[in-house]
Amino acid sequence: MSVTKNTKVSILFIFIGILSFILADLEVSTVDTTQLTKDFFYSIFDLKFNDYSILFDAFLNTISIAILAIFFSSIIGFFLALFFNFLLVRISLAITRAIHELFWALIFLQIFGLNTLTALLAIVIPYSAILGKVYAEILEEHDTFPKVLRGKDALSYFLFTKIPDAFPHLVSYTLYRFECALRSTAILGFVGITTLGYYLSSSFMQGIYSEVWMILISFYIVIATIKYWFTKYSFPFLVIASFFYLDDFKGFNLDNLIRFVTNDIVPHPIRNDLGFEKTLSWFSNIFTNEIVPGTINTIVLTQLSLVLTAVLALILFPLLSQKFVSKPTRVLSHIVLVILRSTPEYILAYIFLQLFGPSMLPAALALMLHNGSIIGHLMGNETTLITLRAGVSKKRINLYFYEIMPRVYNQFLAYLFYRWEIIMRESAILGILGIATLGFFIDSAIADFRLDKMFLLLVVTALLNILVDLISRKVRAYLRVDENITSCGCSLK
């Protein structure tokens, strides 16, 4: 029965992927891709940066913002998790986390300007929603004690039994989220905040690829060493130091916030009392020319990237499994995959955009490499735990298709559909790079200071992400593959 369900889902999945491939714009529009690619990759052997003090400040900005963001997000997220059983809270968090950090940054730039407050809010708001949801799931999974014990003193049970039992998993997920916060903070530089992304884009635009590699490699080192400098012992000191280092918290203006909510995002015809007919015409124009094509392109890019992610993950996971390759190969493969999944999709897409020109190709490649490396890593770990049946063929191709794949394919689909919503969020935001997804029209609306249109497009983006999340849950329920948050790998969320 399970095999039949897997087959049905896989056939539909492949069909939609092929259709997306046909509809996608994958044109390479750069004049001399080969020379540009050589110039870029050869620059890795000539690492340098014009002013290392500026680079150091960018790193401190990135790290400090990420530390304070995760500090506030974890506190707010834990509080929200306690009320997650209320429908209004669940809906609010679903909408909030469906909007990408870069979109939040673009919103707050209009209200508070280009400063630390904008950067912090852009990370804290969606991360609080994500942490609230995941914390609630973790606490629910550890609500396994006898009802007799739970009923005697609810507060004591919560504080002295449930929390201590769930605490290691709460900490583990928070540490993972900090790594995500570092990546998110880095790409805020692409909208003008002086984190690593700001200097990365500047160096790329000037063709100084040696500086690009210097920034990227330094960032990989920071990510790889997190476990050594970001611990439960260093965390309080890092938070205090970040508060003192980031002294630019000005920018909050209540009048600006009130104007934004009560005037800027109110549809133009309603704001100017032009009547129902003009309002309908305003919405119809945006719906026809921006919402429909933007949504179609976002879905096409998402489904194309999801199929490419699946293909790459199925190719990569044997390179991480002791069932297929030697230890040196596994170590090298692990390093490559760590680099790929540590690089934000936005930065990967930006690099490919310079190499191949504006189309869906840069975004699809970026999403494939980032998400494929994550799922490949998880699948490699999964296959390592498998005990082979007696008498099974040791030939790798037979081992792959007739022993390992049938036993892990269900879990592979679960991992893939877990990443679906995330790929959708990224597909939308990558429109800022010039791909005509919803993000492209949102960015254009902000550039024209048409914030009412921006808000409408953001609502559509959020609803689209929520819809994908609901479908993903239905598919996993249909396949009866839904691992809990503490066993399936936090990096899925």
VOGU-3710 file (C-alpha; in Angstrom, 3 decimals, decimal comma):
1> msvtkntkvs> 0,000/0,000/0,000  2,833/2,370/0,948  4,683/1,618/-2,307  1,572/2,416/-4,328  1,149/5,737/-2,554  4,830/6,568/-3,077  4,505/5,754/-6,766  1,429/7,953/-7,208  3,045/10,912/-5,451  6,325/10,441/-7,350
11> ilfifigils> 4,620/10,288/-10,765  2,620/13,450/-10,025  5,758/15,090/-8,654  7,793/14,262/-11,782  4,974/15,358/-14,113  4,712/18,765/-12,410  8,504/19,060/-12,515  8,628/18,397/-16,271  5,818/20,902/-16,842  7,702/23,494/-14,776
21> filadlevst> 10,870/22,811/-16,777  8,971/23,478/-20,032  7,468/26,733/-18,696  10,643/28,017/-17,016  12,866/30,697/-18,521  16,339/29,110/-18,355  18,107/31,282/-20,919  21,817/32,094/-20,495  22,134/35,751/-21,521  25,715/36,686/-20,617
31> vdttqltkdf> 28,023/37,290/-23,590  31,033/35,264/-22,445  30,081/32,908/-19,646  33,222/30,775/-19,976  35,686/33,631/-19,451  33,639/35,163/-16,657  33,432/31,788/-14,893  37,190/31,282/-15,212  37,899/34,776/-13,851  35,602/34,150/-10,919
41> fysifdlkfn> 36,873/30,709/-9,900  40,563/31,456/-10,505  40,288/34,403/-8,132  40,066/31,976/-5,222  43,861/31,664/-5,461  44,332/35,407/-4,957  42,430/36,183/-1,764  42,583/39,800/-0,631  40,489/42,726/0,569  41,144/46,405/0,065
51> dysilfdafl> 40,487/47,466/3,675  40,479/44,695/6,273  39,181/47,001/9,007  35,978/47,496/6,982  35,672/43,723/6,492  36,194/43,151/10,222  33,480/45,692/11,073  31,115/43,971/8,623  31,722/40,640/10,364  31,123/42,163/13,789
61> ntisiailai> 27,909/43,793/12,523  26,701/40,495/11,058  27,523/38,448/14,158  26,200/41,038/16,642  22,882/41,500/14,845  22,443/37,709/14,606  23,210/37,262/18,329  20,727/39,907/19,467  18,154/38,685/16,968  18,287/35,113/18,261
71> ffssiigffl> 18,292/36,388/21,867  15,036/38,307/21,401  13,515/35,708/19,067  14,045/32,825/21,491  12,397/34,739/24,353  9,425/35,863/22,256  9,206/32,456/20,529  9,068/30,579/23,828  6,305/32,863/25,102  4,325/32,345/21,876
81> alffnfllvr> 4,814/28,577/22,105  2,880/28,550/25,388  -0,192/29,891/23,548  0,289/28,004/20,284  -2,863/25,941/20,874  -4,970/29,083/20,255  -6,114/29,287/16,623  -5,480/33,043/16,333  -1,870/32,586/17,490  -1,266/29,751/15,008
91> islaitraih> -2,708/31,776/12,108  -0,726/34,884/13,073  2,533/32,937/13,287  1,843/31,182/9,977  1,403/34,535/8,209  4,421/36,094/9,933  6,884/33,310/9,156  5,622/33,041/5,560  7,168/36,450/4,777  10,915/36,287/4,120
101> elfwaliflq> 13,409/38,278/6,230  14,396/40,397/3,222  10,765/41,387/2,695  10,528/42,400/6,348  13,723/44,434/5,916  12,268/46,222/2,893  9,126/47,046/4,913  11,016/48,427/7,912  13,328/50,457/5,702  10,264/52,503/4,766
111> ifglntltal> 9,383/53,084/8,428  12,634/53,296/10,404  15,295/53,872/7,758  18,657/52,203/7,248  19,839/51,264/10,744  20,307/48,474/13,283  16,677/48,582/14,396  15,511/47,708/10,877  17,956/44,788/10,684  16,948/43,414/14,083
121> laivipysai> 13,214/43,625/13,438  13,629/41,996/10,013  15,137/38,920/11,693  13,303/38,902/15,031  9,736/38,986/13,667  9,871/35,935/11,337  12,278/34,034/13,602  10,029/34,520/16,645  7,191/32,980/14,633  9,365/30,056/13,499
131> lgkvyaeile> 10,760/29,427/16,970  7,284/29,724/18,513  5,963/27,007/16,204  8,932/24,667/16,614  9,207/25,195/20,380  5,507/24,311/20,659  6,083/21,105/18,644  9,072/20,145/20,811  7,141/20,755/24,042  4,212/18,741/22,687
141> ehdtfpkvlr> 6,489/15,816/21,821  7,810/15,793/25,392  4,357/15,825/26,952  4,571/12,061/27,418  4,404/11,716/31,179  1,458/9,995/32,910  -1,686/12,080/33,254  -1,641/11,485/37,007  1,685/13,298/37,220  0,530/16,106/34,917
151> gkdalsyflf> -2,681/16,730/36,804  -1,333/17,186/40,325  0,317/20,565/39,823  0,331/21,873/36,262  2,863/24,646/36,904  5,306/22,399/38,773  4,950/19,723/36,112  5,706/22,275/33,381  8,684/23,902/35,115  10,352/20,896/36,733
161> tkipdafphl> 9,434/17,984/34,467  8,409/18,993/30,963  10,895/21,856/30,409  13,963/19,975/31,735  13,061/16,986/29,546  12,658/19,136/26,410  15,450/21,597/27,178  18,295/19,874/25,247  16,141/19,826/22,108  15,084/23,452/22,597
171> vsytlyrfec> 18,742/24,462/22,888  19,736/22,332/19,880  17,146/23,950/17,644  18,015/27,446/18,909  21,674/26,852/18,027  20,653/25,788/14,535  18,472/28,894/14,224  21,454/31,038/15,178  23,335/29,640/12,182  20,312/30,560/10,045
181> alrstailgf> 20,266/34,032/11,628  23,886/34,541/10,590  23,005/33,697/6,996  19,895/35,900/7,070  21,793/38,828/8,590  24,529/38,508/5,976  22,097/38,885/3,083  20,487/41,973/4,635  23,490/43,724/3,154  21,857/43,406/-0,257
191> vgittlgyyl> 19,263/45,999/0,796  21,861/48,430/2,137  22,558/47,355/5,731  26,332/47,148/6,281  26,621/43,418/6,910  28,709/41,028/4,795  26,224/40,990/1,919  26,696/44,725/1,393  30,413/44,359/0,640  29,890/41,083/-1,205
201> sssfmqgiys> 27,515/42,707/-3,689  29,758/45,773/-3,965  32,843/43,659/-4,773  30,891/41,576/-7,273  29,524/44,626/-9,075  33,066/45,979/-9,392  34,378/42,629/-10,636  36,793/42,249/-7,699  36,274/38,494/-7,341  39,258/38,025/-5,012
211> evwmilisfy> 37,352/40,101/-2,436  34,200/38,067/-3,041  36,060/34,851/-2,243  37,707/36,468/0,774  34,288/37,358/2,197  32,770/33,949/1,411  35,636/31,894/2,842  35,760/34,040/5,977  32,013/33,534/6,368  32,405/29,741/6,011
221> iviatikywf> 35,030/29,797/8,769  32,679/31,717/11,069  29,871/29,206/10,394  32,169/26,187/10,828  33,465/27,425/14,184  30,119/28,374/15,740  30,180/25,464/18,191  33,464/26,756/19,639  32,542/30,395/20,260  28,733/30,296/20,563
231> tkysfpflvi> 28,011/28,164/23,636  25,737/28,334/26,665  28,690/29,746/28,630  29,684/32,451/26,113  26,140/33,411/25,134  25,475/35,945/27,983  28,785/37,716/27,304  28,151/37,768/23,543  24,712/39,321/24,085  26,109/42,063/26,341
241> asffylddfk> 29,011/42,739/23,972  26,607/42,933/21,010  24,450/45,499/22,831  27,482/47,705/23,380  28,845/47,231/19,868  25,547/47,958/18,100  24,866/51,445/19,394  22,723/52,548/16,433  19,234/51,641/17,679  17,724/54,996/16,809
251> gfnldnlirf> 15,145/55,229/14,109  11,953/54,328/15,941  9,378/56,968/15,218  5,808/56,310/16,293  4,461/58,829/13,790  6,158/56,971/10,928  4,689/53,672/12,122  1,183/55,115/12,465  1,447/56,736/9,020  2,593/53,446/7,492
261> vtndivphpi> -0,288/51,427/8,992  -3,075/53,971/8,584  -2,045/55,619/5,321  0,824/54,108/3,285  -0,499/50,553/2,988  -4,147/51,534/2,567  -5,139/51,049/-1,098  -4,815/54,304/-3,031  -8,514/54,520/-4,096  -9,731/53,931/-0,535
271> rndlgfektl> -7,207/56,391/0,908  -8,409/59,074/-1,489  -12,099/58,112/-1,228  -12,427/57,351/-4,968  -15,222/54,838/-4,557  -15,769/51,120/-5,048  -15,384/51,118/-8,850  -11,924/52,716/-8,729  -10,873/50,363/-5,932  -11,987/47,343/-7,953
281> swfsniftne> -10,121/48,666/-11,008  -6,973/49,194/-8,881  -7,104/45,624/-7,594  -7,989/44,158/-11,007  -5,009/45,835/-12,646  -2,573/44,513/-10,030  -4,175/41,073/-10,051  -3,951/40,699/-13,843  -0,531/42,237/-14,455  1,390/41,295/-11,312
291> ivpgtintiv> -0,311/38,798/-8,986  -1,144/36,221/-11,677  2,208/36,247/-13,543  4,157/36,619/-10,282  2,358/33,686/-8,673  2,765/31,486/-11,768  6,490/32,255/-11,993  6,949/31,659/-8,259  5,227/28,266/-8,491  7,144/27,306/-11,651
301> ltqlslvlta> 10,486/28,199/-10,048  9,525/26,424/-6,820  8,500/23,178/-8,525  11,497/23,207/-10,873  13,835/23,776/-7,925  12,104/21,064/-5,890  12,641/18,484/-8,663  16,267/19,539/-9,124  16,739/19,357/-5,349  15,374/15,806/-5,343
311> vlalilfpll> 17,685/14,719/-8,180  20,753/16,263/-6,541  19,951/14,751/-3,130  19,574/11,268/-4,657  22,964/11,698/-6,346  24,722/13,118/-3,295  23,610/10,942/-0,384  25,701/7,850/-1,362  28,809/10,062/-1,159  28,125/10,498/2,565
321> sqkfvskptr> 27,276/6,888/3,376  29,752/4,248/4,487  27,642/1,752/2,577  28,947/3,202/-0,705  32,223/5,112/-0,332  35,431/5,202/1,708  36,057/7,539/4,649  38,246/10,069/2,713  35,483/10,451/0,097  32,876/10,899/2,836
331> vlshivlvil> 34,983/13,563/4,573  35,545/15,500/1,341  31,861/15,221/0,395  30,846/16,406/3,855  33,049/19,514/3,539  31,584/20,387/0,125  28,022/19,940/1,381  28,678/22,032/4,490  29,900/24,856/2,247  26,844/24,599/-0,014
341> rstpeyilay> 24,288/24,545/2,769  26,114/27,288/4,700  25,850/29,659/1,739  22,500/31,490/1,682  20,458/30,763/-1,441  20,308/34,477/-2,158  24,107/34,733/-2,335  24,355/31,628/-4,528  21,687/33,036/-6,843  23,468/36,388/-6,952
351> iflqlfgpsm> 26,721/34,676/-7,995  24,986/32,637/-10,712  23,160/35,776/-11,875  26,494/37,447/-12,617  27,692/34,340/-14,465  24,578/33,429/-16,491  22,466/36,581/-16,631  18,862/37,200/-15,481  16,560/34,182/-15,837  15,210/31,410/-13,621
361> lpaalalmlh> 18,441/29,444/-14,103  20,516/31,221/-11,387  17,695/30,891/-8,845  16,983/27,233/-9,699  20,676/26,322/-9,416  21,013/28,154/-6,095  17,928/26,499/-4,591  18,999/23,082/-5,898  22,521/23,291/-4,440  21,462/24,615/-1,036
371> ngsiighlmg> 18,467/22,369/-0,429  19,921/19,322/-2,204  22,970/19,443/0,054  20,763/19,575/3,164  18,604/16,614/2,138  21,645/14,717/0,817  23,315/15,155/4,202  20,254/13,894/6,084  19,823/10,957/3,707  23,479/10,025/4,059
381> nettlitlra> 23,078/9,908/7,836  19,906/7,859/7,430  21,541/5,200/5,230  24,520/4,875/7,557  22,145/3,571/10,261  20,663/0,878/8,011  21,657/-2,739/8,677  21,940/-4,616/5,387  20,025/-7,841/4,969  21,966/-11,078/4,786
391> gvskkrinly> 23,014/-12,116/1,293  22,359/-8,693/-0,267  24,446/-7,840/-3,339  27,530/-5,754/-2,573  27,568/-4,268/-6,075  26,944/-0,551/-5,579  24,322/-0,070/-8,276  22,305/-3,051/-7,018  22,788/-1,946/-3,417  21,514/1,535/-4,317
401> fyeimprvyn> 18,408/0,579/-6,296  17,317/-2,687/-4,682  18,378/-2,403/-1,032  18,887/1,176/0,116  16,419/3,196/-1,995  13,335/1,081/-1,235  14,089/1,402/2,473  14,745/5,152/2,599  12,519/6,481/-0,189  9,614/7,173/2,160
411> qflaylfyrw> 11,871/9,235/4,408  13,360/10,976/1,371  9,882/12,189/0,342  9,261/13,415/3,877  12,493/15,444/3,836  11,683/16,811/0,387  8,201/17,992/1,307  9,507/19,498/4,541  11,701/21,782/2,391  8,887/22,687/-0,021
421> eiimresail> 7,606/25,696/1,937  11,158/27,000/2,427  11,896/26,717/-1,303  8,664/28,611/-2,006  9,713/31,449/0,350  13,113/31,669/-1,303  11,619/31,529/-4,824  9,502/34,557/-4,023  12,338/36,634/-2,541  14,755/35,816/-5,374
431> gilgiatlgf> 12,583/38,004/-7,578  14,521/40,942/-6,111  17,399/39,787/-8,339  15,297/40,412/-11,445  13,356/37,159/-11,859  9,640/37,910/-12,354  8,397/36,103/-9,242  6,263/37,864/-6,641  9,425/39,312/-5,087  10,200/41,176/-8,313
441> fidsaiadfr> 6,855/42,989/-8,225  7,167/43,658/-4,482  10,602/45,199/-4,989  9,289/47,284/-7,909  6,358/48,532/-5,804  8,746/49,620/-3,039  11,038/51,346/-5,562  8,008/53,309/-6,836  6,919/53,947/-3,216  3,594/52,254/-3,899
451> ldkmflllvv> 3,422/50,667/-0,474  -0,274/49,812/-0,785  0,535/47,569/-3,740  3,538/46,165/-1,878  1,352/45,174/1,060  -1,195/43,452/-1,183  1,548/41,449/-2,922  3,040/40,482/0,450  -0,333/39,150/1,592  -0,566/37,055/-1,595
461> tallnilvdl> 2,971/35,754/-1,004  2,150/34,795/2,577  -1,078/33,029/1,565  0,769/31,112/-1,163  3,351/29,898/1,361  0,652/28,876/3,828  -1,150/26,947/1,070  2,040/25,073/0,147  2,657/24,241/3,808  -0,869/22,846/4,149
471> isrkvraylr> -0,494/20,731/0,981  2,881/19,476/2,210  1,350/18,375/5,500  -1,487/16,602/3,650  0,985/14,776/1,404  3,103/13,647/4,351  -0,028/12,495/6,162  -1,123/10,623/3,018  2,254/8,907/2,847  2,220/8,403/6,610
481> vdenitscgc> 5,730/9,815/6,898  6,000/12,598/9,414  9,017/12,545/11,675  9,031/14,610/14,841  11,171/17,697/15,117  13,743/16,140/17,415  14,448/13,121/15,263  14,282/14,298/11,683  16,994/16,936/11,903  16,377/20,528/12,824
491> slk> 17,840/21,766/9,590  14,643/20,792/7,821  12,654/23,618/9,317
//
